[in-house]
Amino acid sequence: MGTKAGTVGRREFVFGIYPGALLGDEHGLVHPVRPDDPDRLAAALDRLQGTEPGFRIRVYRSFAATVPAPPQTPDGWPAYLDRPGRRIDLVLQFREPTGSLTGWEAYVRAQVRELGTRLGSVQICEEPNADLPVLDGSTPNVLAALVAGVTAAKDEARALGLDAAVGFNAVPTTAPDAPFWPDLGRHADQPFLDALDYVGLDFFPDVFRPVPADRLADATAWLLHTFRHTDLPKAGIPAHVPIRICENGWPTGPGRPEEAQARVLDTVVRTVAAHARTLGIDGYTLFALRDADSAGESLFHHFGLLRDDHTPKPAFETYRTLIAELGPVLRGLR
């Protein structure tokens, strides 16, 4: 569904999750201490999806021409698609350290062709406004890669008759004079805007900056409204382009009880749902299904709804309940 002038980029609200345990922190990749058990993870995904007709499985792949690309994650994703309505939320990272676009558009098109009807969406670049080693904001020429990648992915999807949504994501802007959104607006041409089906928000309230429990809902709503009404207009992105939550989570660990993870998840997801229609939000994807290391000391070891041994934390049942309750509501069936 394109976003040409005069059309509304409306899509049915879909929940999802990143089912892997490998992730990145401010230093590099964080590898899980135990390998994925595909059967147990597939069973967990079945429980989360319940009777929902659609569910997104987030998969990350990376492009680099002059150095080895980071590994695909999760590696065993095909085992998680054996369920009606379950499709890939594909993230294509731009990790070419020279910033050269040579081969980038061909790579994007090849990924769309390879995955075909299994694609629910294609996200071009990963957090291009976050300057950290594992994120695309640290890659030179990322804005040109973003615009070219979105246009190429949508063109290929259209040529193949696919209904996969194409977009990109970003993190909240903390400084009012941050250059990312105005700079994107200068790069964004009409073919890019016509190709853009959504813009994703990665946000983690009460993770990197503490938020009192009684202010969490308001803080979440403020981030959503700021993204829609302040950030996107700076890039000239029309109000009818949907937004979606591409990554959100709350890690447990030392001083961070599992019960608090369930409480925060409930508050954030209900706040997103409450603003979905007024802000044009078409989905929510949780980060992540399983811990990298449940005995680790870093925040990044503990984002999972499951511990590293695949046993559930209380927040697993919280997310399952939220999907079952809010999915029909957000689709207008209740």
N, C-alpha and C positions, 0 to 999 in steps of 0.2 A: 504494500500500500504506500504509494508515494505521498508527498506533501506539497503538491503543486498548489499554487494560489487558488483559493476558492474551495479546496477540499479539506476534510477533517481527517487527520491521521489517527482514527480511533481503532483500537484493537481490544479484544477481550482480555480482562485482567488474568494473568497467569502467575502462579507461584513457582519457585524453583530453589535450587541449592547447588553449591559447589561440592561434589561428592568426594573430593580428594583430601589428602592430608599434607601434601607438599605445598609450601607457600613461601613467600618472601618477606624479609624484614628489612630494616634499614642497612643491613650489612650484605645481604645476599639471600640465597635460597636456604630454606629451613627444611631439612629432609625428615620424614617420619621415622620414628624408631622401630616401628613394626610395619610390615608390608600390608597393603590393602587385602582384605578378604572379599573378593568380588561377590560371593554368594551372600555373605552377611550384609554387605552394603546394599546389594540389590533388594534384599528383604526389608532393610530399613527404608529404602526409597519407596517401596510398595506401601509400607505403612504410612509414610508421610503423605503420599499422593492420595491415598484413600479412594474416594469415588470421583475425585476431580477429573474432568475430561482432558485437561492439559497439565503438563509439568515440565519445567525447564531443567536440563542438566548442563551445568556450566563446565566448559572445556577450554583450556588455554593452549594455544600454539604460538610459536614465535618465528619471525623472519629475521635472518641475518645472512649476508652474503660473504663477508670477509672473515668472519669468526664462527665457531660452532654456535648454533642457536641453543637457547635453553630447552630443556626437555618438555615434551607435551605432558600435561597433567589434567586429569588423571589418565594414566596410561590405559586402563582397562575399561574405558567408557562404553564400548559397544555392549558390554554385559548389562548395562543399566538401561538400555533402550527397549528391552523386550516387554513393552507395555503400551497399550493404545494411548495415544496423545502425548507420549513422552518424546521430546525433541531436544536437540542440542542448542544451547546458548553458546555459540562459538566466539571466543576472543582471539583475535589475531594481533599479536604484539609486534611492534616495529622496533627491532633491537639491533639494527645495523649501525655500528658505532661511527662510521664515517658520515652518516646521514644521507648517503646516496640512495636514490629511489630506483636505481637500476635493478630490475627484476621484481620489485615490490608489487606492482599492479598485476603482473603475471602470476605471482605467488597467490595473491588474494583471489584471483579468478580461478586458479587451480583448486584452491580449498573449497570454493563454492561448488565447483563441478564435482569434486570428490565426494562431498557429503550430501549434496543434492537434497532430496526430500526429507532427509533426517534433520535438516536445519530448521530450527524455529527462529533463530536470529543470528546475525553476524555483527559483532562489535569490533570496530576498527580501532586499534590502539588500546592500551590499558593505562588509564589515569595520565593522560598527556599533560596535565597541569601539575603533576607531582614529581619533583626533582629528587628521586631516590634511585639507587643503583638498579633495582629490579623493575622499575617502572619507566614508562615511555617518555615521561616528562624529562628524563635525563638524556634522551637520545637526540642528537642534532637533527634539525629539519623535520621535527615531528609534526608540525602543523601542515606542512605540505604533504607528508605521508598520510595524515588523517584525511584531508580533503580528497586526495587521489584515491585512497583506499575505499572510502565510502562510495565514491562515484563508481569505481570499478566493480565493487561487490554488488551494488544494486543493478548495474548494467548487466552483469553476468546472471544474476538471479532472474531478471526480467527475460533475458534471452532463453533461459531454461524453463520459464513458466513457473518458477518457484514463488511461494508466498512468504519466504523468509524476510523478516524485518531487518533493516540495516541501520546501524547507528554508531554512536561512540559514547564514552562515559567521561566523567570528571569527578574530582573531589571538591568539597566546599571551598569557596574562596574566602580566605581569612582577612585579606587586606583589600580595602575599597579601591586601591589603585593598582591591583594586580593586573598584569598586562595580558593574561591568557585570552580572556574573552574578546576584548577589542582586537587583539592580534588575529584571532580566529576569524572575526568578522571581516578583516581585510583579505584573508585568504579565501573566504567562502564565496564561491561563484554560484550562479543559478543552477547549473547541473548538480552541484553538491547539495543545495537546498532542496531540489526536486527529488534527490535520492534519499534524503534523510527521513527515516521512519520513526526515530526516537532519539532521545538523549538520556543517558543513564547517569545516575548519581550513586557514587560510592561514599557512604558516610557511616561513622562509628560513634554515635553519641555516648558519652560517659566511658570511653575507652582511653583515649589519649589525653583528654581533658575531663576532669570529674564534673559530673552534673548531679545535683541533689535529686533524689528520687521524686520529690514532689514538683520538680521543674522539668522532668525529662520529657513529658508530653509536649509542653510548650516549646522546649528547645528543639525537639524534633520537627514540630510544625514550623518553627521559624526557619530552620534549614531548608525545608521543602519549599516554603514560600519565597525565600531568598533566591533559591536556584531557579525557580520558575519566573519570578517577576523582576529580578535584578540581574542575575548572571546571563541567562539566555538572551534577553533583549540586547545586551552589549555586543553579542555576536550576530545580531540580525536574524536570530532563529525565531520563526513565527510562533505565536501562542498556540496554534493548533497542533504543533508537533508534540506527541506524547512524551512524557518523561517516565522513567522507571527506576526502581531501586535495583542496581546491579550487584552491589555488595553491601551487606550490613551484618554485623555480628557483635558479640560481646564475650570476651574470653574469661574463663575461670582461672584458677591458679592461686598462688599464695595471696591471701587477703581478699580473694574474689570468690565468694562461695557459689556453688552450683545453683542454689536457690535464687540468688540474685540474677544469674544469667536468665533464668526462666522469667523472672519479673520484668527485666529490661526488655526482653524479646516481646513479651505480651504488650507492654506499653508502646514500643516503637511500631510494631505491626498494626496495632489498633489505630494508632495515630495516622499511619500511612493510609489505612483503609478509610478513615474518616475524611481524609482530604483527597481521595482518589478521583472523585468526579469533578470537584471544583478546580483541581490543579491538573487534571488530565494525566493521572498516573495509571499505567497499564500493566504493572507487574512489580513483584518483589522477589528477590533472590537472596537467600541466606548464605553467609560465609561463616562456617563451613560445616560439613557433616561430621568430620572426625578430627580429633586432636592429632597434632604431630608428635607430641611427647607429653603425656599427662603427668609425668614427674618433673618436667622441665620448669625452669624459673622464669622464662621469658613470657610476656603476654602472647607472643605469636605461637607458642606451643599449645595453647589451650582454647582455640576458637571453636572447637567441635561441639556438636550436640551429642556425639558419642566420645567416650574416652578412647585412648589409643588401642585398647583391647577390644573395641567395638561394642562395649556395653553402654547403655544409654544414660545420659544425665537427665535430670528433671526437665530441662528445656526441650528435649526431644518430644516428649508428650505435649508440651506447650505448643510447639510448632505444629504438630499433627492436629491438635484441637483447633488452632487458629485457622489452618487451611480448610478443615471440614466445616467450620462455622462461617468463615468470611468468604470463602470461594463462591458459594452460591449467591451470597449477598452482593458481591462485587460484580457478578455477572447478571444481576437483576432478576434472579430466580426466587429471591425471598424479599 
